Every structure is written in C-alpha cells, then in structure tokens.
C-alpha cells in the first residue's frame, strides 16, 4: 500500500502537469469546476501565478467563501485559518495589481459558486474590500455552469481518470 503523502504527491504531479500547460480559460474552468475540498495546493499554485487572469482570481476568492469569512477578523478566529489567510492574500494581490490581465469576464454578483450575498445573516465584522465586489469586464466569457465536454471537475477526462485510478489503486 502506498502512503497518503506519496499518493498526494503523485496526484499533484498529474494536476500540475496539466495546469502548467493550460490556457487562462482552462485555468478558469478548473477554478470554477474543481472540488475545493483538499484542492488547496492547486488553487494556491494558480493564485501564485501573476499570469492568472483577474477574473479567475476573483472567482476563486468568492468560491472560497469570502462572504462567510466576513465574520472573522483574524485567521485564529476562522473555522479554516488556511482559507482565511488565502482570502487575505488574494485581496492584497488583487489590490496591488499582481493579477494584471483582466480578459475573462466575472461578476461576483451573478456568480454560481460564491456571491457577496450568500450569507445575509452572518455578522459583518470585517467587510469585503470594495475592489473585490466589482466585476471584471473582460471580453472573454468562459462558461463554467458545467464541465465542458470531455472534462470532469475542471480537468480533462484523461487527467481525471488517471487521478481516480491513482486513488483506487491505493484502496486495494
């Protein structure tokens, strides 16, 4: 039986190999369609790329649950300190212009995966910065309401099948 760390490393290698050669639109699809549970390494890798489109960075921000985290002032208070810290990093980079290209359209107010009004009863202790509330008026509309044909959870079927096989082989 292979160790969990080895499987995670092999899984990351498969995902990373795909992402390293993927287009900005493919990154956007991955960010919108992937399962965020246990996927922080891939999301963090994307967020560390200055070539990540502003629309995709904003999508990730809202999909991570920015509207939920307004009730916390520090990572120590948050249920997921790692997510809270990642949200603050995105805010900082976004405001500083780290993500320069804004070609992909994204509006957090019409998002299917995370929106400013998701948790209206959550007390707002630390408001979302105004810059994170506006749309990215890019000229490219990338459809993310479902996986494109030949994809599963934002990955091409060949990569998804290899990942599933990797985890199934360890169950035996």
Secondary structure, DSSP 4 states (H G I P E B T S, - for coil): ---HHHHHHHHHHHHHHHHHH--HHHHHHHHHHS--TT-HHHHHHHHT-TTS-HHHHHHHHHHTTTTTGGG-SSTTTSSSHHHHHHHHHHHHHHHHTSS----B-B-GGG-SS--TTTTTTS--SSPPPGGGTS-B--SB----SSPPTTEETTEEHHHHHHHHHHHHHHH-
